Amino acid sequence: MSSRRSRSRQSGGSRISDDQINDLVSKLQQLLPEIRNSRRSDKVSASTVLQETCNYIRSLHREVDDLSERLSELLATTDTAQAAVIRSLLLQ
Amino acid sequence: MSSSTTTTTSGVTLNPKSCRIKFARRFLRSLAQIKKQKLPSSSSSEEEIRMRSKGIKMAAYYSMARAVGPRMNWSRAFLFKLRNRVRHPKLVKKKKKKRVIMRSNKASRSVSSVHMDRGNKLRELVPGGKSMDFCSLLEETAHYITCLSTQVKVMQAIADHLSK
């Protein structure tokens, strides 16, 4: 009895970390626009989620690159005074 | 306050809204500074734009890391790396990634090793990811993604407003 219990606890212990990882993966999945809408029961494997996560981070980095360039071009042509305007816009 | 605050398993609260405001404040401040900076007049306007966009990019990442503060691993790692680069530029060598690809037949690789592979790719993308265990890597990644998309949205909003 006791040996069985200890064994079940052992497997339970490893399951907890598995559950934890599954939980984190599904949380991550919710953040990914590509596969956000598929339910947990749907077959989105953890490695797909991780792959998509990598793609998404790369695409966000690219967007930051593009936007930096765009902002740089815009800064050359616009007044600084507008920064105050934007600030009030964003912080409302 | 009906803000959508989520709590990660490590108890770190993640409030996208406050992050957004903090980031926007910092980023706009540094945009104003960048605008004021005079670049060497010898440079062409194209070069000037390129140089400035580099500065803006750094300012954006830096502002977000500062907005998050030291409570997350990734922001701490990012700020640490950046500060070292500023203080000891000579010590920071550009690491050339030497990739020795020794892939045996793919069929022999287990599912978990595929996970680890993906995890390794993720580690390169998330600041400080190389020294995290898998669980916190996933947590930090979730937070990092949220922050990055906030960053993109705010930058987009500023750009849209400026181009009006």
gemmi code that builds the backbone of each chain (N, CA, C; Angstrom):
import gemmi

chains = {
    "A": [
        ("MET", (0.826, -1.205, 0.000), (0.000, 0.000, 0.000), (0.860, 1.255, 0.000)),
        ("SER", (1.786, 1.221, 0.980), (2.600, 2.424, 1.086), (3.494, 2.583, -0.139)),
        ("SER", (3.967, 1.423, -0.654), (4.834, 1.526, -1.818), (4.047, 2.043, -3.019)),
        ("ARG", (2.791, 1.594, -3.102), (1.983, 2.061, -4.225), (1.742, 3.569, -4.130)),
        ("ARG", (1.497, 3.983, -2.857), (1.227, 5.400, -2.672), (2.443, 6.243, -3.078)),
        ("SER", (3.602, 5.744, -2.634), (4.787, 6.532, -2.949), (5.011, 6.562, -4.461)),
        ("ARG", (4.663, 5.421, -5.084), (4.848, 5.399, -6.534), (3.885, 6.376, -7.212)),
        ("SER", (2.613, 6.363, -6.714), (1.632, 7.249, -7.328), (2.013, 8.710, -7.090)),
        ("ARG", (2.615, 8.947, -5.928), (3.026, 10.318, -5.660), (4.143, 10.744, -6.618)),
        ("GLN", (5.022, 9.762, -6.838), (6.117, 10.065, -7.772), (5.585, 10.451, -9.147)),
        ("SER", (4.682, 9.573, -9.651), (4.165, 9.855, -10.983), (3.336, 11.134, -10.953)),
        ("GLY", (2.632, 11.343, -9.801), (1.873, 12.581, -9.658), (2.788, 13.781, -9.719)),
        ("GLY", (3.949, 13.633, -9.092), (4.898, 14.761, -9.090), (5.333, 15.131, -10.486)),
        ("SER", (5.610, 14.106, -11.297), (6.050, 14.416, -12.651), (4.882, 14.948, -13.476)),
        ("ARG", (3.658, 14.469, -13.114), (2.497, 14.946, -13.859), (2.260, 16.430, -13.584)),
        ("ILE", (2.532, 16.827, -12.352), (2.336, 18.236, -12.017), (3.173, 19.111, -12.932)),
        ("SER", (4.421, 18.724, -13.100), (5.263, 19.576, -13.936), (4.816, 19.496, -15.399)),
        ("ASP", (4.325, 18.305, -15.798), (3.778, 18.185, -17.146), (2.568, 19.090, -17.311)),
        ("ASP", (1.690, 19.041, -16.286), (0.506, 19.892, -16.318), (0.898, 21.357, -16.375)),
        ("GLN", (1.901, 21.661, -15.573), (2.366, 23.039, -15.538), (2.807, 23.491, -16.919)),
        ("ILE", (3.578, 22.621, -17.562), (4.081, 22.962, -18.886), (2.930, 23.079, -19.875)),
        ("ASN", (1.978, 22.118, -19.804), (0.817, 22.200, -20.693), (0.049, 23.482, -20.478)),
        ("ASP", (-0.075, 23.846, -19.202), (-0.787, 25.065, -18.837), (-0.095, 26.287, -19.443)),
        ("LEU", (1.212, 26.318, -19.277), (1.982, 27.452, -19.790), (1.932, 27.504, -21.307)),
        ("VAL", (1.983, 26.321, -21.920), (1.938, 26.277, -23.384), (0.591, 26.798, -23.888)),
        ("SER", (-0.499, 26.384, -23.189), (-1.807, 26.843, -23.662), (-1.982, 28.330, -23.389)),
        ("LYS", (-1.342, 28.811, -22.328), (-1.377, 30.244, -22.057), (-0.656, 31.001, -23.175)),
        ("LEU", (0.464, 30.426, -23.568), (1.255, 31.009, -24.656), (0.430, 31.017, -25.940)),
        ("GLN", (-0.300, 29.915, -26.124), (-1.105, 29.774, -27.345), (-2.141, 30.888, -27.455)),
        ("GLN", (-2.677, 31.279, -26.298), (-3.693, 32.344, -26.301), (-3.131, 33.665, -26.807)),
        ("LEU", (-1.820, 33.811, -26.723), (-1.205, 35.072, -27.116), (-0.832, 35.115, -28.590)),
        ("LEU", (-0.959, 33.974, -29.254), (-0.510, 33.913, -30.638), (-1.687, 34.105, -31.584)),
        ("PRO", (-1.669, 35.161, -32.370), (-2.807, 35.427, -33.247), (-3.093, 34.306, -34.242)),
        ("GLU", (-2.041, 33.583, -34.637), (-2.224, 32.554, -35.654), (-3.065, 31.378, -35.163)),
        ("ILE", (-2.810, 30.987, -33.916), (-3.490, 29.785, -33.422), (-4.258, 30.048, -32.139)),
        ("ARG", (-4.551, 31.314, -31.901), (-5.230, 31.676, -30.665), (-6.614, 31.031, -30.576)),
        ("ASN", (-7.290, 30.975, -31.716), (-8.697, 30.602, -31.683), (-8.957, 29.109, -31.605)),
        ("SER", (-7.903, 28.348, -31.794), (-8.133, 26.916, -31.657), (-8.191, 26.552, -30.183)),
        ("ARG", (-9.162, 25.760, -29.844), (-9.362, 25.373, -28.442), (-8.285, 24.406, -28.001)),
        ("ARG", (-8.207, 24.272, -26.695), (-7.181, 23.398, -26.152), (-7.371, 21.947, -26.615)),
        ("SER", (-8.646, 21.586, -26.772), (-8.932, 20.215, -27.189), (-8.491, 19.967, -28.636)),
        ("ASP", (-8.444, 21.028, -29.420), (-7.978, 20.856, -30.793), (-6.509, 20.455, -30.794)),
        ("LYS", (-6.142, 19.868, -31.912), (-4.796, 19.319, -31.936), (-3.778, 20.389, -32.328)),
        ("VAL", (-3.371, 21.157, -31.372), (-2.238, 22.042, -31.576), (-1.155, 21.542, -30.647)),
        ("SER", (-0.146, 20.952, -31.223), (0.873, 20.330, -30.385), (1.741, 21.407, -29.749)),
        ("ALA", (2.371, 21.025, -28.676), (3.230, 21.977, -27.965), (4.339, 22.492, -28.867)),
        ("SER", (4.858, 21.610, -29.719), (5.962, 22.065, -30.569), (5.461, 23.045, -31.627)),
        ("THR", (4.194, 22.887, -32.042), (3.617, 23.873, -32.956), (3.515, 25.228, -32.260)),
        ("VAL", (3.059, 25.191, -31.007), (2.943, 26.438, -30.254), (4.306, 27.101, -30.128)),
        ("LEU", (5.318, 26.310, -29.800), (6.654, 26.878, -29.643), (7.171, 27.439, -30.960)),
        ("GLN", (6.912, 26.699, -32.037), (7.334, 27.162, -33.355), (6.642, 28.478, -33.707)),
        ("GLU", (5.327, 28.511, -33.476), (4.571, 29.720, -33.773), (5.029, 30.892, -32.904)),
        ("THR", (5.378, 30.566, -31.656), (5.877, 31.610, -30.758), (7.129, 32.252, -31.336)),
        ("CYS", (8.046, 31.402, -31.805), (9.275, 31.910, -32.413), (8.948, 32.798, -33.608)),
        ("ASN", (8.048, 32.313, -34.460), (7.672, 33.097, -35.645), (7.073, 34.432, -35.248)),
        ("TYR", (6.218, 34.371, -34.226), (5.537, 35.592, -33.807), (6.530, 36.608, -33.241)),
        ("ILE", (7.475, 36.139, -32.426), (8.472, 37.057, -31.867), (9.285, 37.680, -32.997)),
        ("ARG", (9.663, 36.836, -33.975), (10.431, 37.369, -35.100), (9.630, 38.432, -35.857)),
        ("SER", (8.339, 38.142, -36.053), (7.530, 39.105, -36.802), (7.367, 40.404, -36.010)),
        ("LEU", (7.276, 40.290, -34.690), (7.184, 41.498, -33.873), (8.482, 42.298, -33.941)),
        ("HIS", (9.608, 41.597, -33.908), (10.897, 42.283, -34.044), (10.973, 43.021, -35.374)),
        ("ARG", (10.488, 42.350, -36.410), (10.495, 42.981, -37.732), (9.621, 44.237, -37.741)),
        ("GLU", (8.462, 44.115, -37.079), (7.570, 45.271, -37.027), (8.222, 46.446, -36.303)),
        ("VAL", (8.953, 46.119, -35.218), (9.653, 47.179, -34.490), (10.682, 47.835, -35.413)),
        ("ASP", (11.391, 47.021, -36.183), (12.364, 47.547, -37.145), (11.691, 48.512, -38.120)),
        ("ASP", (10.604, 48.051, -38.716), (9.909, 48.862, -39.716), (9.380, 50.155, -39.119)),
        ("LEU", (8.785, 50.029, -37.936), (8.212, 51.209, -37.300), (9.293, 52.203, -36.887)),
        ("SER", (10.458, 51.688, -36.480), (11.554, 52.587, -36.127), (11.972, 53.396, -37.343)),
        ("GLU", (12.039, 52.715, -38.462), (12.417, 53.403, -39.687), (11.387, 54.456, -40.056)),
        ("ARG", (10.130, 54.039, -39.934), (9.046, 54.969, -40.282), (9.060, 56.189, -39.360)),
        ("LEU", (9.255, 55.924, -38.070), (9.296, 57.026, -37.112), (10.485, 57.941, -37.388)),
        ("SER", (11.594, 57.325, -37.793), (12.777, 58.128, -38.094), (12.510, 59.072, -39.259)),
        ("GLU", (11.840, 58.553, -40.267), (11.492, 59.410, -41.412), (10.518, 60.501, -40.991)),
        ("LEU", (9.576, 60.121, -40.140), (8.568, 61.089, -39.708), (9.165, 62.173, -38.828)),
        ("LEU", (10.140, 61.782, -38.001), (10.760, 62.763, -37.103), (11.473, 63.846, -37.898)),
        ("ALA", (11.990, 63.465, -39.069), (12.717, 64.434, -39.887), (11.792, 65.518, -40.414)),
        ("THR", (10.523, 65.193, -40.523), (9.612, 66.151, -41.154), (8.637, 66.825, -40.196)),
        ("THR", (8.503, 66.312, -38.983), (7.488, 66.884, -38.086), (8.105, 67.639, -36.915)),
        ("ASP", (7.261, 68.390, -36.229), (7.742, 69.174, -35.085), (7.817, 68.292, -33.853)),
        ("THR", (8.702, 68.703, -32.968), (8.802, 67.986, -31.700), (7.590, 68.261, -30.831)),
        ("ALA", (7.007, 69.417, -31.018), (5.895, 69.824, -30.155), (4.788, 68.781, -30.175)),
        ("GLN", (4.760, 68.016, -31.228), (3.697, 67.026, -31.335), (3.834, 65.899, -30.319)),
        ("ALA", (5.043, 65.706, -29.857), (5.244, 64.648, -28.862), (4.326, 64.869, -27.666)),
        ("ALA", (4.204, 66.123, -27.281), (3.327, 66.442, -26.147), (1.879, 66.084, -26.473)),
        ("VAL", (1.510, 66.344, -27.707), (0.149, 66.036, -28.132), (-0.100, 64.531, -28.046)),
        ("ILE", (0.856, 63.783, -28.562), (0.698, 62.329, -28.557), (0.637, 61.817, -27.134)),
        ("ARG", (1.478, 62.402, -26.302), (1.497, 61.945, -24.923), (0.104, 62.093, -24.312)),
        ("SER", (-0.477, 63.256, -24.522), (-1.808, 63.474, -23.941), (-2.822, 62.515, -24.569)),
        ("LEU", (-2.581, 62.221, -25.843), (-3.463, 61.274, -26.537), (-3.402, 59.888, -25.918)),
        ("LEU", (-2.174, 59.452, -25.681), (-1.987, 58.082, -25.212), (-2.326, 57.906, -23.751)),
        ("LEU", (-2.176, 58.982, -23.008), (-2.327, 58.837, -21.569), (-3.718, 59.198, -21.085)),
        ("GLN", (-4.590, 59.479, -21.989), (-5.940, 59.853, -21.573), (-6.657, 58.702, -20.902)),
    ],
    "B": [
        ("MET", (-11.385, 49.484, -11.049), (-10.451, 49.180, -12.146), (-10.782, 47.812, -12.726)),
        ("SER", (-11.189, 47.807, -13.950), (-11.510, 46.531, -14.572), (-10.443, 46.157, -15.588)),
        ("SER", (-9.216, 46.374, -15.200), (-8.135, 46.058, -16.121), (-7.922, 44.552, -16.161)),
        ("SER", (-7.484, 44.097, -17.293), (-7.324, 42.656, -17.464), (-5.978, 42.219, -16.918)),
        ("THR", (-5.913, 42.098, -15.630), (-4.665, 41.692, -15.005), (-4.612, 40.180, -14.912)),
        ("THR", (-3.535, 39.627, -15.407), (-3.362, 38.198, -15.291), (-2.186, 37.912, -14.384)),
        ("THR", (-2.266, 36.829, -13.691), (-1.178, 36.473, -12.794), (-0.516, 35.208, -13.307)),
        ("THR", (0.777, 35.283, -13.458), (1.504, 34.105, -13.888), (1.717, 33.199, -12.684)),
        ("THR", (2.180, 32.010, -12.943), (2.292, 31.045, -11.854), (3.288, 31.492, -10.799)),
        ("SER", (4.248, 32.293, -11.183), (5.218, 32.748, -10.195), (4.694, 33.952, -9.420)),
        ("GLY", (3.441, 34.322, -9.677), (2.834, 35.404, -8.921), (3.160, 36.790, -9.434)),
        ("VAL", (3.752, 36.865, -10.615), (4.058, 38.166, -11.180), (2.815, 38.687, -11.888)),
        ("THR", (2.382, 39.858, -11.500), (1.205, 40.397, -12.164), (1.596, 41.062, -13.466)),
        ("LEU", (0.710, 40.904, -14.396), (0.997, 41.387, -15.734), (-0.163, 42.290, -16.146)),
        ("ASN", (0.063, 43.544, -16.100), (-0.997, 44.468, -16.458), (-0.608, 45.222, -17.715)),
        ("PRO", (-1.162, 44.811, -18.853), (-0.738, 45.408, -20.116), (-0.964, 46.910, -20.177)),
        ("LYS", (-1.987, 47.366, -19.473), (-2.326, 48.782, -19.597), (-1.278, 49.674, -18.941)),
        ("SER", (-0.893, 49.302, -17.718), (0.081, 50.142, -17.030), (1.422, 50.075, -17.747)),
        ("CYS", (1.706, 48.894, -18.305), (2.936, 48.712, -19.058), (2.938, 49.633, -20.281)),
        ("ARG", (1.791, 49.707, -20.899), (1.632, 50.519, -22.097), (1.895, 51.988, -21.795)),
        ("ILE", (1.302, 52.455, -20.697), (1.458, 53.861, -20.355), (2.894, 54.170, -19.987)),
        ("LYS", (3.483, 53.292, -19.175), (4.878, 53.519, -18.773), (5.790, 53.528, -19.986)),
        ("PHE", (5.548, 52.566, -20.873), (6.378, 52.484, -22.078), (6.207, 53.737, -22.927)),
        ("ALA", (4.944, 54.141, -23.156), (4.673, 55.288, -24.019), (5.352, 56.540, -23.480)),
        ("ARG", (5.282, 56.704, -22.164), (5.888, 57.882, -21.548), (7.387, 57.917, -21.812)),
        ("ARG", (8.034, 56.791, -21.516), (9.488, 56.725, -21.692), (9.892, 56.873, -23.148)),
        ("PHE", (9.153, 56.190, -23.986), (9.523, 56.167, -25.398), (9.369, 57.550, -26.020)),
        ("LEU", (8.286, 58.243, -25.681), (8.081, 59.581, -26.238), (9.155, 60.540, -25.763)),
        ("ARG", (9.549, 60.360, -24.504), (10.612, 61.213, -23.970), (11.892, 61.003, -24.767)),
        ("SER", (12.228, 59.747, -25.027), (13.473, 59.516, -25.762), (13.337, 59.888, -27.239)),
        ("LEU", (12.127, 59.804, -27.770), (11.926, 60.266, -29.155), (12.221, 61.751, -29.251)),
        ("ALA", (11.747, 62.500, -28.262), (12.002, 63.939, -28.252), (13.493, 64.216, -28.165)),
        ("GLN", (14.189, 63.411, -27.346), (15.643, 63.576, -27.224), (16.342, 63.249, -28.534)),
        ("ILE", (15.917, 62.180, -29.153), (16.531, 61.771, -30.421), (16.319, 62.840, -31.474)),
        ("LYS", (15.148, 63.404, -31.441), (14.819, 64.470, -32.395), (15.767, 65.664, -32.237)),
        ("LYS", (16.089, 65.963, -30.961), (16.948, 67.116, -30.683), (18.388, 66.879, -31.094)),
        ("GLN", (18.814, 65.627, -31.013), (20.221, 65.306, -31.303), (20.601, 65.727, -32.710)),
        ("LYS", (21.752, 66.359, -32.756), (22.257, 66.731, -34.078), (23.247, 65.677, -34.539)),
        ("LEU", (22.965, 65.133, -35.675), (23.894, 64.167, -36.240), (24.926, 64.923, -37.067)),
        ("PRO", (26.098, 64.360, -37.232), (27.124, 65.029, -38.036), (26.580, 65.468, -39.402)),
        ("SER", (26.851, 66.738, -39.707), (26.216, 67.305, -40.893), (26.723, 66.672, -42.186)),
        ("SER", (27.865, 65.975, -42.068), (28.418, 65.371, -43.276), (27.554, 64.218, -43.791)),
        ("SER", (26.796, 63.647, -42.866), (26.030, 62.483, -43.284), (24.860, 62.881, -44.171)),
        ("SER", (24.570, 62.040, -45.093), (23.461, 62.312, -45.990), (22.150, 62.090, -45.249)),
        ("SER", (21.082, 62.587, -45.827), (19.807, 62.475, -45.117), (19.366, 61.017, -44.993)),
        ("GLU", (19.730, 60.239, -45.998), (19.378, 58.820, -45.930), (20.102, 58.117, -44.779)),
        ("GLU", (21.388, 58.455, -44.700), (22.200, 57.877, -43.640), (21.693, 58.338, -42.283)),
        ("GLU", (21.285, 59.594, -42.254), (20.780, 60.174, -41.015), (19.542, 59.414, -40.554)),
        ("ILE", (18.654, 59.158, -41.505), (17.431, 58.428, -41.167), (17.748, 57.026, -40.675)),
        ("ARG", (18.730, 56.416, -41.305), (19.104, 55.063, -40.928), (19.688, 55.026, -39.516)),
        ("MET", (20.594, 56.000, -39.259), (21.199, 56.085, -37.933), (20.135, 56.336, -36.879)),
        ("ARG", (19.228, 57.246, -37.214), (18.214, 57.608, -36.235), (17.257, 56.445, -35.986)),
        ("SER", (16.970, 55.713, -37.045), (16.033, 54.600, -36.831), (16.651, 53.527, -35.933)),
        ("LYS", (17.967, 53.389, -36.010), (18.661, 52.487, -35.082), (18.486, 52.950, -33.645)),
        ("GLY", (18.667, 54.267, -33.472), (18.509, 54.847, -32.136), (17.100, 54.680, -31.614)),
        ("ILE", (16.139, 54.871, -32.501), (14.733, 54.737, -32.110), (14.436, 53.306, -31.709)),
        ("LYS", (14.996, 52.381, -32.461), (14.773, 50.971, -32.162), (15.310, 50.621, -30.766)),
        ("MET", (16.536, 51.045, -30.515), (17.124, 50.779, -29.205), (16.292, 51.435, -28.111)),
        ("ALA", (15.881, 52.679, -28.383), (15.083, 53.402, -27.389), (13.781, 52.671, -27.092)),
        ("ALA", (13.199, 52.086, -28.135), (11.934, 51.371, -27.946), (12.128, 50.158, -27.038)),
        ("TYR", (13.160, 49.342, -27.345), (13.392, 48.153, -26.523), (13.793, 48.540, -25.102)),
        ("TYR", (14.619, 49.560, -25.014), (15.082, 50.006, -23.705), (13.913, 50.532, -22.878)),
        ("SER", (13.052, 51.328, -23.516), (11.913, 51.892, -22.795), (11.006, 50.792, -22.265)),
        ("MET", (10.820, 49.750, -23.061), (9.957, 48.669, -22.613), (10.597, 47.919, -21.448)),
        ("ALA", (11.888, 47.655, -21.568), (12.568, 46.945, -20.477), (12.527, 47.764, -19.191)),
        ("ARG", (12.680, 49.068, -19.319), (12.612, 49.932, -18.142), (11.200, 49.990, -17.584)),
        ("ALA", (10.219, 50.005, -18.498), (8.826, 50.056, -18.055), (8.476, 48.805, -17.252)),
        ("VAL", (9.010, 47.674, -17.675), (8.761, 46.423, -16.959), (9.532, 46.398, -15.644)),
        ("GLY", (10.737, 46.945, -15.682), (11.548, 46.970, -14.477), (12.229, 45.646, -14.221)),
        ("PRO", (12.858, 45.528, -13.067), (13.681, 44.342, -12.811), (12.906, 43.118, -12.351)),
        ("ARG", (11.577, 43.187, -12.354), (10.843, 42.047, -11.792), (10.812, 40.851, -12.722)),
        ("MET", (11.069, 41.065, -14.006), (11.108, 39.925, -14.917), (12.550, 39.622, -15.302)),
        ("ASN", (12.791, 38.370, -15.590), (14.133, 37.950, -15.986), (14.568, 38.569, -17.296)),
        ("TRP", (13.644, 38.599, -18.255), (14.051, 39.043, -19.594), (14.427, 40.515, -19.602)),
        ("SER", (13.659, 41.331, -18.851), (13.970, 42.757, -18.853), (15.285, 43.015, -18.107)),
        ("ARG", (15.476, 42.229, -17.040), (16.725, 42.364, -16.290), (17.903, 42.014, -17.169)),
        ("ALA", (17.772, 40.907, -17.889), (18.856, 40.455, -18.766), (19.131, 41.476, -19.861)),
        ("PHE", (18.063, 42.035, -20.398), (18.220, 43.008, -21.481), (18.953, 44.251, -20.987)),
        ("LEU", (18.504, 44.768, -19.830), (19.115, 45.985, -19.299), (20.576, 45.743, -18.930)),
        ("PHE", (20.831, 44.577, -18.374), (22.200, 44.231, -17.993), (23.108, 44.199, -19.218)),
        ("LYS", (22.623, 43.571, -20.263), (23.388, 43.462, -21.496), (23.669, 44.845, -22.080)),
        ("LEU", (22.627, 45.659, -22.063), (22.753, 46.996, -22.647), (23.746, 47.843, -21.854)),
        ("ARG", (23.645, 47.753, -20.522), (24.541, 48.563, -19.692), (25.979, 48.126, -19.882)),
        ("ASN", (26.196, 46.835, -19.976), (27.548, 46.345, -20.203), (28.090, 46.819, -21.533)),
        ("ARG", (27.205, 46.868, -22.509), (27.650, 47.293, -23.824), (28.058, 48.767, -23.799)),
        ("VAL", (27.314, 49.551, -22.986), (27.630, 50.973, -22.907), (28.917, 51.192, -22.129)),
        ("ARG", (29.071, 50.463, -21.010), (30.213, 50.713, -20.132), (31.499, 50.096, -20.648)),
        ("HIS", (31.363, 48.896, -21.145), (32.578, 48.205, -21.594), (32.416, 47.749, -23.041)),
        ("PRO", (32.387, 48.691, -23.945), (32.134, 48.274, -25.331), (33.194, 47.332, -25.877)),
        ("LYS", (34.408, 47.430, -25.320), (35.469, 46.587, -25.877), (35.361, 45.145, -25.406)),
        ("LEU", (34.753, 45.001, -24.222), (34.670, 43.654, -23.677), (33.607, 42.811, -24.374)),
        ("VAL", (32.649, 43.520, -24.936), (31.561, 42.781, -25.555), (31.929, 42.458, -26.982)),
        ("LYS", (32.267, 41.232, -27.170), (32.626, 40.835, -28.525), (31.392, 40.331, -29.235)),
        ("LYS", (31.354, 40.637, -30.477), (30.277, 40.050, -31.276), (30.552, 38.573, -31.443)),
        ("LYS", (29.630, 37.819, -30.924), (29.832, 36.386, -31.042), (29.360, 35.904, -32.399)),
        ("LYS", (30.257, 35.312, -33.082), (29.839, 34.664, -34.323), (29.265, 33.316, -33.958)),
        ("LYS", (28.073, 33.111, -34.405), (27.468, 31.842, -34.053), (28.042, 30.731, -34.910)),
        ("LYS", (28.737, 29.871, -34.236), (29.255, 28.715, -34.961), (28.254, 27.604, -34.785)),
        ("ARG", (27.708, 27.216, -35.852), (26.723, 26.159, -35.707), (27.259, 24.880, -36.299)),
        ("VAL", (27.503, 23.989, -35.406), (27.915, 22.674, -35.880), (26.668, 21.812, -35.940)),
        ("ILE", (26.256, 21.573, -37.098), (25.034, 20.791, -37.221), (25.387, 19.316, -37.374)),
        ("MET", (25.040, 18.632, -36.332), (25.287, 17.199, -36.374), (23.969, 16.505, -36.161)),
        ("ARG", (23.206, 16.484, -37.174), (21.896, 15.873, -36.998), (21.921, 14.442, -37.470)),
        ("SER", (21.637, 13.618, -36.546), (21.471, 12.225, -36.937), (20.089, 12.106, -37.559)),
        ("ASN", (19.724, 10.936, -37.958), (18.421, 10.791, -38.600), (17.312, 11.252, -37.682)),
        ("LYS", (16.395, 12.027, -38.231), (15.397, 12.690, -37.422), (14.477, 11.724, -36.698)),
        ("ALA", (14.293, 10.568, -37.278), (13.342, 9.626, -36.699), (13.764, 9.185, -35.303)),
        ("SER", (15.066, 9.213, -35.064), (15.533, 8.711, -33.785), (15.327, 9.728, -32.656)),
        ("ARG", (14.996, 10.941, -33.031), (14.871, 11.941, -31.979), (13.512, 11.824, -31.292)),
        ("SER", (13.535, 11.917, -30.012), (12.299, 11.762, -29.255), (11.514, 13.071, -29.286)),
        ("VAL", (10.266, 12.978, -28.834), (9.408, 14.154, -28.811), (10.016, 15.235, -27.923)),
        ("SER", (10.522, 14.819, -26.772), (11.032, 15.804, -25.827), (12.245, 16.527, -26.397)),
        ("SER", (13.034, 15.825, -27.211), (14.198, 16.503, -27.777), (13.767, 17.515, -28.832)),
        ("VAL", (12.629, 17.242, -29.489), (12.076, 18.234, -30.407), (11.667, 19.465, -29.624)),
        ("HIS", (11.021, 19.229, -28.471), (10.665, 20.328, -27.578), (11.882, 21.141, -27.220)),
        ("MET", (12.935, 20.438, -26.849), (14.141, 21.128, -26.424), (14.709, 21.960, -27.568)),
        ("ASP", (14.624, 21.427, -28.774), (15.099, 22.174, -29.933), (14.359, 23.481, -30.076)),
        ("ARG", (13.036, 23.388, -30.034), (12.217, 24.596, -30.143), (12.529, 25.534, -28.994)),
        ("GLY", (12.660, 24.947, -27.841), (13.007, 25.746, -26.669), (14.304, 26.491, -26.909)),
        ("ASN", (15.237, 25.825, -27.558), (16.515, 26.473, -27.820), (16.389, 27.641, -28.777)),
        ("LYS", (15.504, 27.477, -29.755), (15.270, 28.604, -30.668), (14.660, 29.767, -29.914)),
        ("LEU", (13.733, 29.426, -29.017), (13.072, 30.436, -28.212), (14.075, 31.141, -27.308)),
        ("ARG", (15.017, 30.367, -26.780), (16.020, 30.930, -25.886), (16.823, 32.030, -26.552)),
        ("GLU", (17.027, 31.874, -27.849), (17.799, 32.895, -28.561), (16.989, 34.161, -28.782)),
        ("LEU", (15.665, 34.020, -28.766), (14.813, 35.168, -29.070), (14.410, 35.951, -27.824)),
        ("VAL", (14.325, 35.277, -26.707), (13.926, 35.954, -25.470), (15.184, 36.359, -24.709)),
        ("PRO", (15.308, 37.641, -24.343), (16.517, 38.079, -23.629), (16.705, 37.272, -22.345)),
        ("GLY", (17.919, 36.822, -22.123), (18.214, 36.047, -20.919), (17.692, 34.631, -20.969)),
        ("GLY", (17.142, 34.248, -22.094), (16.507, 32.935, -22.193), (17.447, 31.766, -22.030)),
        ("LYS", (18.731, 32.035, -22.281), (19.678, 30.925, -22.267), (19.866, 30.334, -20.884)),
        ("SER", (19.633, 31.156, -19.867), (19.877, 30.643, -18.513), (18.590, 30.331, -17.754)),
        ("MET", (17.496, 30.167, -18.479), (16.235, 29.879, -17.788), (15.903, 28.390, -17.879)),
        ("ASP", (15.206, 27.918, -16.844), (14.681, 26.568, -16.991), (13.450, 26.637, -17.890)),
        ("PHE", (13.014, 25.484, -18.365), (11.987, 25.470, -19.415), (10.699, 26.156, -18.977)),
        ("CYS", (10.302, 25.907, -17.719), (9.056, 26.491, -17.222), (9.118, 28.010, -17.216)),
        ("SER", (10.186, 28.542, -16.660), (10.239, 30.007, -16.606), (10.487, 30.594, -17.980)),
        ("LEU", (11.123, 29.819, -18.864), (11.262, 30.292, -20.243), (9.887, 30.521, -20.855)),
        ("LEU", (8.975, 29.578, -20.629), (7.618, 29.718, -21.179), (6.904, 30.912, -20.562)),
        ("GLU", (7.056, 31.065, -19.252), (6.425, 32.188, -18.575), (6.955, 33.517, -19.066)),
        ("GLU", (8.277, 33.590, -19.108), (8.915, 34.834, -19.526), (8.569, 35.153, -20.975)),
        ("THR", (8.462, 34.103, -21.792), (8.117, 34.310, -23.193), (6.736, 34.929, -23.316)),
        ("ALA", (5.790, 34.405, -22.515), (4.427, 34.942, -22.557), (4.433, 36.426, -22.214)),
        ("HIS", (5.194, 36.762, -21.188), (5.270, 38.164, -20.778), (5.959, 39.008, -21.851)),
        ("TYR", (7.040, 38.470, -22.378), (7.804, 39.187, -23.403), (6.950, 39.474, -24.628)),
        ("ILE", (6.159, 38.481, -25.048), (5.297, 38.658, -26.216), (4.265, 39.753, -25.964)),
        ("THR", (3.665, 39.713, -24.776), (2.674, 40.735, -24.445), (3.299, 42.121, -24.527)),
        ("CYS", (4.486, 42.240, -23.959), (5.163, 43.541, -23.965), (5.535, 43.964, -25.372)),
        ("LEU", (6.052, 43.019, -26.152), (6.461, 43.359, -27.517), (5.274, 43.834, -28.343)),
        ("SER", (4.129, 43.160, -28.194), (2.990, 43.570, -29.014), (2.460, 44.920, -28.536)),
        ("THR", (2.548, 45.171, -27.230), (2.198, 46.501, -26.729), (3.116, 47.546, -27.352)),
        ("GLN", (4.395, 47.217, -27.345), (5.398, 48.120, -27.912), (5.076, 48.451, -29.370)),
        ("VAL", (4.739, 47.419, -30.125), (4.416, 47.617, -31.537), (3.176, 48.489, -31.690)),
        ("LYS", (2.168, 48.214, -30.847), (0.928, 48.984, -30.958), (1.152, 50.456, -30.667)),
        ("VAL", (1.931, 50.730, -29.621), (2.184, 52.126, -29.260), (2.989, 52.822, -30.352)),
        ("MET", (4.011, 52.134, -30.857), (4.826, 52.730, -31.924), (3.966, 53.007, -33.152)),
        ("GLN", (3.078, 52.065, -33.429), (2.154, 52.232, -34.558), (1.277, 53.465, -34.364)),
        ("ALA", (0.749, 53.601, -33.134), (-0.135, 54.727, -32.837), (0.600, 56.052, -33.003)),
        ("ILE", (1.856, 56.081, -32.535), (2.641, 57.310, -32.653), (2.907, 57.628, -34.118)),
        ("ALA", (3.303, 56.595, -34.867), (3.596, 56.803, -36.285), (2.350, 57.272, -37.034)),
        ("ASP", (1.219, 56.650, -36.724), (-0.036, 57.046, -37.381), (-0.370, 58.490, -37.063)),
        ("HIS", (-0.161, 58.843, -35.808), (-0.482, 60.207, -35.413), (0.433, 61.203, -36.086)),
        ("LEU", (1.716, 60.858, -36.171), (2.686, 61.771, -36.788), (2.442, 61.927, -38.284)),
        ("SER", (1.928, 60.902, -38.912), (1.772, 60.990, -40.371), (0.428, 61.577, -40.780)),
        ("LYS", (-0.358, 61.954, -39.784), (-1.637, 62.585, -40.115), (-1.403, 63.913, -40.823)),
    ],
}
model = gemmi.Model(1)
for chain_id, residues in chains.items():
    chain = gemmi.Chain(chain_id)
    for i, (resn, *xyz) in enumerate(residues, 1):
        res = gemmi.Residue()
        res.name, res.seqid = resn, gemmi.SeqId(i, " ")
        for name, pos in zip(("N", "CA", "C"), xyz):
            atom = gemmi.Atom()
            atom.name, atom.element = name, gemmi.Element(name[0])
            atom.pos, atom.b_iso = gemmi.Position(*pos), 0.0
            res.add_atom(atom)
        chain.add_residue(res)
    model.add_chain(chain)
structure = gemmi.Structure()
structure.add_model(model)
structure.setup_entities()
